[in-house]
């Protein structure tokens, strides 16, 4: 697809002329002399129709030069006349209330178009967030993803030749598959139009040469975004940036960025862990069994586990709470939360309410809580087999 750009003629030879983007160094290239109008010289600026190909930018045609208007013409701004004071415009509010109120006025004999002023409250009390935002509650701020930066990618592209530039842009979009797909589509179009095709093997070699630098530039932009996000960045996004560094050949600058991100990750995990443990301790102190067992099932970091003493305290509290005097809905809700918790096999309810529908639900979770299976007269399921120890391979360090 062609696009219109402005080019500056830098030199004119016997068979071709050289050009560059007006006011910039890149892109640049050559064009045949027959495209130039008579009297063209170096330094002239033209508008040109250009095609972006894998080999660079190809000038298809030149458009006439922009010329200034021969006469110094001005446009007079005529001020708009003010409407007569006798004309009154009344806007009906949204929701159709104005139409009903106008109909009521007409029925009561009031002149059409006249509206009664609204009575405003003189109370100085502040409105609640729900009232001040039209019925919507203000939501607390949530962690965000890393901002998208292109600083390092732009710096990388600025170092390339016109032949490398389109290849690198495809690499940044989707890696080697994107380059090969673009080459295949371009050659398919060229064959259909009777034009020469590009050398796919040569383009592939260029792409492989640029792949490492393109990946490094992309990772640096992600790392810079994570650094700038700071505490607002989600833990999973920060960990993803740190982990993806293993797939890139880092330079000195990238190694320094990775060290900073690892420190940021460690501090974030430590802060979330302390906050998590404090919430569990508060739930235990308040005898809130459901909150305590739910928090234990959702650690902020997948590698974290509840301390042994805390797990024992949670199991004891849940066991003491699951009695036959507890209402059915609360009992089954707490039992379901306990069934997916890390201490599910240590929980021993003291009773089950006499409710047939509840017992049917209890049967479904008896496999996770052996004590419930005993109380229902079911066969106690054996503990899950131990997982064989796996040896982790040492990942290459950057």
C-alpha positions as CSV (number, residue, x, y, z in Angstrom):
1,X,0.0,0.0,0.0
2,X,1.4,3.3,-1.0
3,X,1.6,6.4,1.2
4,X,2.4,10.0,0.6
5,X,5.6,11.4,2.0
6,X,7.7,14.5,1.5
7,X,11.2,13.9,0.1
8,X,14.2,16.1,-0.5
9,X,16.4,15.6,-3.5
10,X,20.0,15.3,-2.3
11,X,21.9,14.7,-5.6
12,X,21.1,14.1,-9.3
13,X,23.3,11.7,-11.3
14,X,23.3,10.6,-14.9
15,X,20.8,7.8,-14.4
16,X,19.2,8.3,-11.0
17,X,18.8,10.7,-8.2
18,X,19.2,10.3,-4.4
19,X,16.6,11.4,-1.8
20,X,15.9,11.5,1.8
21,X,12.9,12.2,4.0
22,X,12.4,16.0,4.2
23,X,13.9,17.3,7.4
24,X,15.3,13.9,8.4
25,X,18.2,11.5,7.6
26,X,16.0,8.4,7.3
27,X,14.4,6.9,5.3
28,X,16.5,7.5,2.1
29,X,17.1,5.9,-1.3
30,X,17.3,6.4,-5.0
31,X,14.7,7.1,-7.8
32,X,14.9,7.1,-11.6
33,X,15.4,10.4,-13.4
34,X,12.3,10.2,-15.4
35,X,10.2,10.8,-12.3
36,X,11.8,14.2,-11.8
37,X,10.1,17.2,-13.4
38,X,12.1,19.4,-15.7
39,X,14.4,21.9,-13.9
40,X,14.6,19.9,-10.7
41,X,17.7,20.4,-8.7
42,X,19.3,19.3,-5.4
43,X,17.5,20.6,-2.3
44,X,14.0,20.6,-4.0
45,X,11.2,19.1,-1.9
46,X,8.5,17.0,-3.5
47,X,5.5,15.1,-2.3
48,X,5.9,11.5,-3.4
49,X,3.8,8.3,-3.5
50,X,6.0,5.6,-1.8
51,X,5.6,1.8,-1.3
52,X,7.1,0.2,1.8
53,X,8.7,-3.1,0.8
54,X,11.0,-5.5,2.6
55,X,13.9,-4.1,0.7
56,X,13.2,-0.5,1.6
57,X,11.1,2.5,0.5
58,X,10.3,2.6,-3.3
59,X,9.2,5.9,-4.9
60,X,6.4,5.3,-7.3
61,X,5.6,8.9,-8.5
62,X,6.2,12.5,-7.6
63,X,3.4,14.9,-7.0
64,X,3.6,18.7,-7.9
65,X,5.4,20.9,-5.5
66,X,3.5,22.8,-2.9
67,X,3.3,26.5,-3.9
68,X,2.2,29.5,-1.9
69,X,-0.8,31.5,-2.9
70,X,0.2,34.2,-5.4
71,X,-2.1,36.7,-3.6
72,X,-2.0,37.6,0.1
73,X,-5.6,36.8,0.7
74,X,-7.3,37.1,4.1
75,X,-10.6,35.7,5.3
76,X,-12.8,38.1,7.1
77,X,-14.6,36.8,10.2
78,X,-18.1,38.3,10.3
79,X,-19.4,38.3,13.9
80,X,-22.6,36.4,14.3
81,X,-25.6,38.5,15.3
82,X,-26.9,37.9,18.8
83,X,-30.3,36.3,19.0
84,X,-33.1,38.6,20.0
85,X,-33.9,38.6,23.7
86,X,-37.5,37.7,22.8
87,X,-36.4,34.2,21.7
88,X,-36.3,31.6,24.5
89,X,-34.8,28.1,24.1
90,X,-35.6,25.5,26.6
91,X,-33.8,22.1,26.7
92,X,-35.6,19.1,28.2
93,X,-33.6,17.0,30.6
94,X,-32.6,13.5,29.9
95,X,-34.9,10.6,30.7
96,X,-38.1,12.3,29.4
97,X,-38.8,14.2,32.6
98,X,-39.1,17.5,30.7
99,X,-41.8,16.2,28.4
100,X,-44.0,15.1,31.4
101,X,-43.4,18.3,33.2
102,X,-44.3,20.4,30.2
103,X,-47.4,18.4,29.6
104,X,-48.3,19.0,33.2
105,X,-47.7,22.7,32.8
106,X,-50.0,22.8,29.7
107,X,-52.7,20.9,31.5
108,X,-52.5,23.4,34.4
109,X,-52.7,26.4,32.0
110,X,-49.1,27.5,32.3
111,X,-47.6,29.1,29.2
112,X,-45.6,26.7,27.0
113,X,-41.8,27.0,27.4
114,X,-41.9,28.4,30.9
115,X,-40.5,26.1,33.6
116,X,-40.5,26.4,37.3
117,X,-37.0,26.8,38.9
118,X,-35.8,23.8,40.8
119,X,-35.6,24.0,44.5
120,X,-32.1,23.5,45.7
121,X,-31.1,22.2,49.1
122,X,-29.4,24.7,51.3
123,X,-27.9,22.0,53.4
124,X,-24.1,22.2,53.8
125,X,-23.7,18.5,54.4
126,X,-21.3,16.9,51.8
127,X,-22.8,14.3,49.5
128,X,-21.7,10.7,49.5
129,X,-19.6,9.3,46.7
130,X,-22.7,7.5,45.3
131,X,-24.7,10.8,45.2
132,X,-21.8,12.9,43.8
133,X,-21.2,10.6,40.9
134,X,-24.7,9.9,39.8
135,X,-25.2,6.7,41.6
136,X,-21.7,5.2,41.0
137,X,-19.4,4.3,43.8
138,X,-15.8,5.3,43.7
139,X,-13.7,2.2,43.3
140,X,-10.3,2.0,45.0
141,X,-7.3,2.1,42.8
142,X,-5.9,-1.2,41.6
143,X,-2.4,-2.3,40.5
144,X,-1.8,-1.6,36.9
145,X,0.4,-3.2,34.2
146,X,3.7,-1.8,33.0
147,X,3.4,1.3,30.7
148,X,4.3,0.6,27.1
149,X,7.6,2.4,26.2
150,X,9.4,2.5,22.8
151,X,12.6,4.4,23.7
152,X,15.0,1.6,23.2
153,X,13.2,0.2,20.1
154,X,13.4,3.7,18.5
155,X,17.1,4.0,19.3
156,X,17.6,0.5,17.8
157,X,15.7,1.4,14.6
158,X,17.7,4.6,14.2
159,X,20.9,2.7,13.8
160,X,19.7,0.6,10.8
161,X,20.0,1.0,7.1
162,X,17.0,1.4,4.8
163,X,17.3,-2.3,3.8
164,X,17.3,-3.4,7.5
165,X,14.6,-1.1,8.7
166,X,11.4,-2.9,7.4
167,X,12.8,-6.3,8.5
168,X,13.5,-5.0,12.1
169,X,10.0,-3.5,12.3
170,X,8.5,-6.9,11.5
171,X,10.8,-8.5,14.0
172,X,9.6,-6.1,16.7
173,X,6.0,-6.9,15.8
174,X,6.1,-10.7,15.9
175,X,9.6,-12.1,15.6
176,X,10.9,-14.3,12.8
177,X,7.4,-15.7,12.0
178,X,6.2,-12.1,11.2
179,X,9.1,-11.5,8.9
180,X,8.6,-14.7,7.0
181,X,4.8,-14.1,6.7
182,X,5.4,-10.6,5.4
183,X,7.9,-11.9,2.8
184,X,5.5,-14.6,1.6
185,X,2.6,-12.1,1.2
186,X,4.8,-9.6,-0.6
187,X,6.1,-12.2,-3.0
188,X,2.6,-13.5,-3.6
189,X,1.4,-10.0,-4.5
190,X,4.5,-9.4,-6.7
191,X,3.8,-12.6,-8.7
192,X,0.2,-11.7,-9.2
193,X,1.1,-8.2,-10.4
194,X,4.0,-9.4,-12.6
195,X,6.7,-7.7,-10.5
196,X,10.0,-9.3,-9.4
197,X,10.0,-11.1,-6.0
198,X,12.4,-10.5,-3.1
199,X,15.0,-12.9,-2.0
200,X,13.4,-14.7,1.0
201,X,16.7,-16.3,2.1
202,X,18.5,-13.0,2.1
203,X,15.7,-11.4,4.1
204,X,15.8,-14.3,6.5
205,X,19.6,-13.9,7.1
206,X,19.1,-10.2,7.8
207,X,16.3,-11.1,10.3
208,X,18.5,-13.6,12.1
209,X,21.3,-11.1,12.4
210,X,19.0,-8.4,13.9
211,X,16.9,-10.8,16.1
212,X,19.1,-10.6,19.2
213,X,19.3,-6.8,19.1
214,X,15.6,-6.5,18.5
215,X,14.7,-8.8,21.4
216,X,17.1,-6.9,23.7
217,X,15.5,-3.5,22.7
218,X,12.0,-4.9,23.4
219,X,13.1,-6.3,26.8
220,X,14.7,-3.0,27.8
221,X,11.5,-1.1,27.0
222,X,9.5,-3.6,29.2
223,X,12.1,-3.3,32.0
224,X,12.0,0.5,31.8
225,X,8.2,0.4,32.0
226,X,8.3,-1.8,35.0
227,X,10.8,0.5,36.7
228,X,8.7,3.5,36.1
229,X,5.5,1.8,37.3
230,X,7.0,1.3,40.8
231,X,4.7,0.1,43.6
232,X,1.6,0.3,41.3
233,X,2.9,-2.6,39.2
234,X,1.2,-6.0,39.6
235,X,3.4,-8.7,41.1
236,X,2.7,-11.1,38.2
237,X,3.7,-8.5,35.6
238,X,6.9,-7.7,37.5
239,X,7.8,-11.4,37.7
240,X,7.1,-11.9,34.0
241,X,9.6,-9.1,33.1
242,X,12.3,-10.6,35.4
243,X,11.7,-14.1,34.1
244,X,11.8,-13.1,30.4
245,X,15.3,-11.8,30.8
246,X,16.5,-15.4,30.6
247,X,15.5,-15.5,26.9
248,X,17.6,-12.4,26.0
249,X,21.4,-11.8,25.7
250,X,21.8,-8.9,28.1
251,X,24.4,-6.1,27.8
252,X,25.7,-4.1,30.8
253,X,22.8,-1.7,30.8
254,X,20.3,-4.5,30.7
255,X,22.1,-6.4,33.5
256,X,21.9,-3.3,35.7
257,X,18.2,-3.0,34.9
258,X,17.6,-6.7,35.8
259,X,19.4,-6.3,39.1
260,X,17.1,-3.3,40.0
261,X,14.0,-5.3,39.0
262,X,15.0,-8.3,41.1
263,X,15.4,-6.0,44.1
264,X,12.0,-4.5,43.4
265,X,10.5,-8.0,43.1
266,X,12.0,-9.2,46.4
267,X,10.8,-6.1,48.2
268,X,7.3,-6.4,46.8
269,X,7.0,-10.1,47.7
270,X,8.2,-9.4,51.2
271,X,5.7,-6.5,51.7
272,X,2.8,-8.6,50.4
273,X,3.9,-11.6,52.6
274,X,3.9,-9.5,55.7
275,X,0.5,-8.0,54.8
276,X,-0.9,-11.5,54.2
277,X,0.3,-12.9,57.5
278,X,-1.0,-9.8,59.3
279,X,-4.5,-10.4,57.8
280,X,-4.5,-14.0,58.8
281,X,-3.4,-13.2,62.4
282,X,-6.2,-10.6,62.6
283,X,-8.8,-13.1,61.3
284,X,-7.6,-15.7,63.9
285,X,-7.8,-13.1,66.7
286,X,-11.4,-12.2,65.6
287,X,-12.3,-15.9,65.4
288,X,-13.3,-15.5,61.8
289,X,-12.8,-19.0,60.5
290,X,-14.0,-18.4,57.0
291,X,-11.7,-15.4,56.4
292,X,-8.7,-17.2,57.9
293,X,-9.0,-20.3,55.8
294,X,-9.8,-18.3,52.7
295,X,-6.7,-16.2,53.1
296,X,-4.6,-19.3,53.7
297,X,-5.7,-20.6,50.3
298,X,-4.7,-17.4,48.4
299,X,-1.1,-16.5,49.1
300,X,0.2,-13.4,47.3
301,X,3.1,-15.5,45.9
302,X,2.5,-19.1,44.6
303,X,5.6,-20.3,46.4
304,X,4.5,-19.1,49.8
305,X,3.0,-21.5,52.4
306,X,1.3,-20.9,55.7
307,X,3.6,-21.4,58.7
308,X,3.0,-24.7,60.5
309,X,1.9,-23.0,63.7
310,X,-0.5,-20.8,61.8
311,X,-1.9,-23.7,59.8
312,X,-2.6,-25.6,63.0
313,X,-4.4,-22.6,64.5
314,X,-6.5,-22.2,61.4
315,X,-7.4,-26.0,61.3
316,X,-8.3,-25.8,65.0
317,X,-10.5,-22.8,64.6
318,X,-12.4,-24.2,61.6
319,X,-12.9,-27.6,63.3
320,X,-14.4,-25.8,66.4
321,X,-16.6,-23.7,64.2
322,X,-18.1,-26.6,62.2
323,X,-20.7,-27.8,64.7
324,X,-24.1,-29.3,64.3
325,X,-25.6,-26.2,65.8
326,X,-24.3,-24.0,62.9
327,X,-26.8,-23.0,60.3
328,X,-26.7,-25.1,57.1
329,X,-25.6,-22.3,54.7
330,X,-22.7,-21.1,56.9
331,X,-21.6,-24.7,57.6
332,X,-21.4,-25.8,54.0
333,X,-19.8,-22.5,52.9
334,X,-17.0,-22.9,55.5
335,X,-16.6,-26.6,54.7
336,X,-16.2,-25.9,51.0
337,X,-13.6,-23.3,51.7
338,X,-11.7,-25.6,54.0
339,X,-11.8,-28.4,51.4
340,X,-9.6,-26.4,49.0
341,X,-7.2,-25.1,51.7
342,X,-3.7,-26.4,52.4
343,X,-4.8,-27.8,55.8
344,X,-7.9,-29.7,54.5
345,X,-6.8,-33.1,55.8
346,X,-6.2,-31.7,59.3
347,X,-9.7,-30.3,59.8
348,X,-12.0,-32.3,62.0
349,X,-15.6,-30.9,62.3
350,X,-17.3,-31.6,65.6
351,X,-20.8,-32.1,64.0
352,X,-23.0,-31.9,60.9
353,X,-26.4,-30.2,61.0
354,X,-29.4,-32.5,60.4
355,X,-30.2,-31.3,56.9
356,X,-30.5,-33.8,54.1
357,X,-29.6,-31.3,51.4
358,X,-26.5,-30.3,53.4
359,X,-25.5,-33.9,53.7
360,X,-25.7,-34.3,50.0
361,X,-23.3,-31.4,49.6
362,X,-21.0,-32.7,52.3
363,X,-20.6,-36.0,50.4
364,X,-19.1,-34.0,47.5
365,X,-16.3,-32.6,49.6
366,X,-15.8,-35.7,51.8
367,X,-12.9,-36.8,49.6
368,X,-10.9,-33.7,50.6
369,X,-11.8,-33.8,54.3
370,X,-11.4,-37.4,55.6
371,X,-13.1,-36.6,59.0
372,X,-16.3,-35.7,57.1
373,X,-16.2,-39.0,55.3
374,X,-16.0,-40.8,58.7
375,X,-19.0,-38.8,60.1
376,X,-21.0,-39.8,57.0
377,X,-20.1,-43.5,57.3
378,X,-18.1,-43.4,54.0
379,X,-14.8,-45.0,53.3
380,X,-12.0,-42.7,54.1
381,X,-10.0,-41.9,51.0
382,X,-6.3,-42.6,51.2
383,X,-3.9,-39.6,51.2
384,X,-2.5,-38.6,47.7
385,X,0.7,-40.3,46.6
386,X,3.9,-38.4,47.2
387,X,5.3,-36.7,44.2
388,X,8.7,-37.9,43.0
389,X,11.5,-35.5,43.5
390,X,12.5,-33.8,40.3
391,X,15.9,-32.4,39.6
392,X,15.9,-28.9,38.2
393,X,18.3,-28.0,35.5
394,X,20.4,-25.0,36.1
395,X,19.2,-22.3,33.8
396,X,21.9,-20.3,32.0
397,X,22.7,-17.0,33.7
398,X,22.7,-13.8,31.8
